[in-house]
Amino acid sequence: MSRQPSFFNEPRLRAAMEREGVDCLIVRGPDNSKYVSEFFNNGGHLAYRPFTVFYFLDPAIKPAFIVPAVDLHLAMDNTWIEDVRAYAMAEFFTDIDTHFYDDFFQAAKAVLEERGVKNMTVGTEGDSLPAGFKRELDNLLEGNRLVDISVMMELVRMVKTPEEIRRLKTATEITVKAHAAFRAAIKEGNTDHDLYRAATMTMIENGADGFKFINVGCGPKTSYAAHAPFPVGHTIKRGDFVKVDMGAFCLGYGADFVRSYFAGEATDRHKDIWRWLNDVQMELGMSMRPGMTGGEIFDKGYEMISKHLPNFPREFLGHGLGLGSHEQPRLNHVNKTVLEPNTVYCIEYSYYHDGCRHHTEETFLVTDSGVECWTKDCPRELVVPL
């Protein structure tokens, strides 16, 4: 009995391939490969270990999925694609009694020959592929017309299916709880390690499958940092600036939003900056509608914040959210991507003042009937009482 995709938007991909005149799609980029195969591999980012989907516009030509031997059984259990093949990688045999190809390209050659891939328009991820992989794949595809479908895939993935929306919303709801735990841990004598621990433990306790990332800014060593990758051991004192940008995982889909705080007290100027950033951010997010372009949204948001903070230093004000952290539409001045219903996006504003990087971010879903703010219940008060 054949399986059907559970979150991969196959009709949207097929429509894009038909519109662009693409007969065959070959994707190995980690996000695209996971998206089309629905197998959340752990290793596709390694240049020597490709997980690659071969997908065809002609429904009579069945897709294929080539994976490292060490992941064959798990891939077969998780993907909707029936033809899953393995090449020798990490292991020469496993509990699956089947032929392993010597390497990826031997397996790819077999798939291409069996499916008669000649004189087709074949889409690959172009120059974003590892150079050696691209060179050998291009050689295998000699006699076909090659096109770069990187942008096409971004636009396909921009509009989310109901299951993708469910996963992203669940991840966001868990992250709201993690923000609450983080905020509660802002106390004199606690360290940034305590903040990190409070947030990550809360994610796991509330059903997260892990955390996508957590960047903690705490005290003068990291107050200015956009993406401080780990705690530095700072002990919280009254008046310290504290920030966290983080997201929990739900079945491969991660949340992403930010809150900033002061421990016990803040100047009036800091309070004004924070209020302006948040008020404009929420107004912009709730005003987004299908049909607007990323550039139009940026221009509107930039004009709004410039009334309060002239010469605002941001070149972009937000991004789509999905398997990747920054998906389309990217909200900058030149982006012409048109916003469509069922797109999940983040609006974010930041501003430097007196050694601190104020940073706030909200997550929204745009639909045919309006906009939902998924992070509206996460408090935005700048000062945490001590």
Protein Blocks (a to p, Z undefined) as FASTA:
>chain_A
ZZddfklcfklmmmmmmmnopabdcdfbfklmmmmnopacehklpmklccdddddfblml
ccdddddfklmmmmmmmmmbfbdcdddehiabdfbdcdddfblklmmmmmmmmnopghia
cddehjmbcfklmmmmmmmmgoiacddfklmmmmmmmpccfklmmmmmmmmmmmmmmmmm
mmmmmcghiafklmmmmmmmmmmmnopabdfbdcddedjklmmpmblcbdehiacdehia
cdddddddeehiacdddddddehiacfklmmmmmmmmmmmmmmmmmpcehiafklmmmmm
mmmmmmmmghiabfbfbdcddfbmbdcddddfklcbdcdehiacdddddddeehiacddd
ddddddfkbccdfklmpcfbfbacZZ
